[in-house]
Amino acid sequence: MFDNEEMKVSRRKFLSMMGMSAGAVALAACAPVAAPTTAPAPAAAATTAPVASTGKKYKVGYSCCSWTIPWQVVYKTMFENEMKKYPNIEIIWNDANFDNKAMVDAMEGWISQKVDMILDFPLDHVAMIETYKKAMAANIPVLLTMDPPAYPAREFVTGHSGLNGWDGSRECAELLDAAMGSKGNIGYVTAPKGSSSEMLYTEGFLVTLQRLKSGIQIVATEDGNWDVDTSYQKASDILTKFPKLDAFYTTDDYMGGGIIRALKEKGYTPGQVKMICQGASKQGISDMKDGWYIAIVDQGPELCAPQDAWFVHALLEEGRVIPHDAMVLQKLITKDNINSFTPTW
């Protein structure tokens, strides 16, 4: 579980990336660095030309719980485009299709094939620990991407690059508490129940409400499974049970689209039930312009893809030490800046 004070320290502390000898790369892959941080934008992200290299070829396995989730679909295309800068690095893709065993099998196959690096975004990082240990024993660096991993898995991987759902949830809780006058009943539609993402997003939200001594009560919590139709059904059920609900919080505005559909069908108007979330999808930004959201924390794939690709290059082709936790900078979208924001997914 996250320690709130540690997270405060991590948001103001940056780990510097420094060069190292090629012989030390394997040791760096197994050595965790203590505090999470927000990483600076990679210097190489601005260029589109292929980067000069020594000519050595590398193979990198990349497994995801599902490459069919809309966010992941856009991210994968962006990541592939970024990797064109590094033509000597080949990406081997695996779609686990929400099957943890399929992910384990793919990654352990890569370990036996002695790939040069593994990237991974599972539903449950803890369930992957034994596989991460095998990669560590084989001196194969493992970089976790997208949402942050659960703490028990952190010591067995090279690092994490991606979103900071815990901090985004903190922002959402603070803004919603202020908008509701620290009182009222809310419904919460979560990421897949039991996943590392769901646990971290939920904790960030609840810990913040506790710190604020908020009187807000979560009267219903449902699993939205990162699916707009599921979130619509769950939100409809919540509104049937709690027709005077004051607000909704959800992990992302893609699922938020399902909640808004349920609200519209039951005759609610924009702003009548307050909403806040993370995401900044095209649908979410459109819904916010229509008045449904107080604010949205940006978690666009364009924040993650360049950084992830650059870390692969930096570790393999430049022999750099990479941060153990490199969180992208997430912008808060409000009514004041929404017209200057362009969503990508």
C-alpha positions, 0 to 999 in steps of 0.5 A: 500500500502507498505511504502518503508521506512517501508520495509527497516526497516523491513528487518533488524529487527527481532522479537524474539519469547518468551514463554507465558502462555496458558491463554494468547494465545487467546490474542496474536492471536488478537494482531498484531505486527508492523513491517514485518520481516524475521523469523529465521529458526525454531529450530524444523525444523531439526528433523523428530521425533514426538514432545512430547506433553501434549496429547491434541488434536487440529483441524486446518482448512487450506484453499487455493485459489487452491491446484492444482497450482503446487507450492501449490501441492508440498507445501501441501505434504511438509506441511503434512510431517512436521505435522507428527512431531505433531501427536496431531494436525489434519489438515482439508483441504479446496480447495476454487477452486478460489471461495472466497465464498467457502473459506468464507463458509469453514472458517465460518463453522470452526469458528462455530465448534470452531476449534483451529486455521485457516490457509489461503491463499486467492486471496484477503485478503481484501475480507476475513476481515469480516471472520477474524473478526469473528475468532478474536471474537471467539478467534481462531488464524488465520495465513496467509500463502504464499504471504503477505496479503494486509495491511488492513487485517493485524490487524485482523489476528494473523500473516503471515508466508511465502514469501516476494514477495515485496522484491523479486520484488525489487531485480528483478527490480534492476537487470533488470535495471542494465542489461538493462542500465536503458532503454528499453521496457518490458512486464509484466505477472502478478499473477491473476489481483487484487489479493493481490499477484499481487498488492504487486509484482507489487508495489515492482517492480514499486516503485524500478524503480521509486527510481532508476529513471529508464528509463525502460518502461512497455509497456504491462501488462497481467494477467498470472493467475498463469498458463503456458498456459495463460502466453504463450498466453499473451506473444505471444500477447505482442510479436506480438504487440512489436516485438522489446521488450527488456525484460520480467518480470513475477511473477514466472518462472512457468508462465515464461515457457509460455513466453519462449515457445512464444519466441521460437515459434517466433524465439527469442534466449536465452538472446535476450529478457532479463528475470527475475522473482521469483520462482526457479522451476525445469523448471525455473532453467532448462531454466536459465541454457539454458540462458533465465534468468538473475537471479531468486529469490528463492521462493521454498515451502521448505522455507515455509512448515517447518516454517508454520508447526512449527508456528502451533505447537509453538502457539498451543502446546507450547503457544508461541507468533509468529511474526506478519510477518515472511518472509522466507529468499529468495536466489538469483539464479545467474549463479555463484551459479545455479549449487549448487542449487537444485529446489524442485517444 
